[in-house]
Every structure is written in structure tokens, then in C-alpha cells.
Amino acid sequence: MDQLTTSLGPVFVAGFAVQQLLEILTSVLNLDSNVRFENYKKAILSVASLAMGFLLASQIPSLRVLHAVDSKNVLNGWDLVITAFVLSAGTEGLNSIVKFMKYSKEDKKATAARNNASEATASALQQMDRV
């Protein structure tokens, strides 16, 4: 988990940069106060952030999300697309990945603990049967 967190650090920074660039874009284009763009603001920002995500993911291969998660390179063809979407989500995209990995790790620990408890209980019952 520590290696995963370390390797996803640059992705978090890049996602934060995309998020901040969108804030600048919003103020420069005056999207918050311009009534004409009010209906299209979300679509404009989504397309812009996705374009930035694709640009970053294609130019900086070390940002690829699946490289850190998929050690067998099963999803290699989707790496650029998924990374672009994660980067376009800003910090929210990476937070979701980290939370998922943390929950997965906790679930594995809980399953292992239950299995160990079940084995200990079975062993204790077998010893009681012998007495």
C-alpha cells in the first residue's frame, strides 16, 4: 500500500494542477457571472479538464494510474484513457482510488482475521472433543 501511495503521489499533484487550471479558466472566461454560459459551464469545464488529462497522461507516462495498480499489465490499453479521466476529476479522482485501495486492504485484513479465528475455534473444539 505504501508503494502504491508513493507512486500515485505525482498523479495527485497533476490532478490538483488540473483542478486549479479549471478555476483559472472559469475566472478568465468569466463563466460564473456570464448568463450565456451558465447552462454550458459544466460541459465546457469537463471537456477542458479531460483534454488536460489526456495531454498530461500522453506526455508524462509516469503519471499512468494503471501502471501503479495493474502489475500484470492486463489493462495496458486502457491506461491512457483511465488516467485522463482520473486527472480530469482533479483531486477527487485520486481520492476515490486511494479510498478503494484502503477499503480493499482493510477487507483483506478482516477476512484473514475471521479465517484465523475460525481455525482457532475449530482447533479448540477438536481439542475439547479429545478430552
Secondary structure as the mmCIF struct_conf table of DSSP 4:
data_model
#
loop_
_struct_conf.conf_type_id
_struct_conf.id
_struct_conf.beg_label_comp_id
_struct_conf.beg_label_asym_id
_struct_conf.beg_label_seq_id
_struct_conf.end_label_comp_id
_struct_conf.end_label_asym_id
_struct_conf.end_label_seq_id
HELX_RH_AL_P HELX_RH_AL_P1 ASP A 2 VAL A 28
TURN_TY1_P TURN_TY1_P1 LEU A 29 SER A 33
HELX_RH_3T_P HELX_RH_3T_P1 VAL A 35 PHE A 37
TURN_TY1_P TURN_TY1_P2 GLU A 38 TYR A 40
HELX_RH_AL_P HELX_RH_AL_P2 LYS A 41 GLN A 59
HELX_RH_3T_P HELX_RH_3T_P2 PRO A 61 LEU A 63
HELX_RH_AL_P HELX_RH_AL_P3 VAL A 65 VAL A 69
TURN_TY1_P TURN_TY1_P3 SER A 71 LYS A 72
TURN_TY1_P TURN_TY1_P4 VAL A 74 LEU A 75
HELX_RH_3T_P HELX_RH_3T_P3 ASN A 76 TRP A 78
HELX_RH_AL_P HELX_RH_AL_P4 ASP A 79 SER A 88
TURN_TY1_P TURN_TY1_P5 ALA A 89 GLY A 90
HELX_RH_AL_P HELX_RH_AL_P5 THR A 91 ARG A 130
#
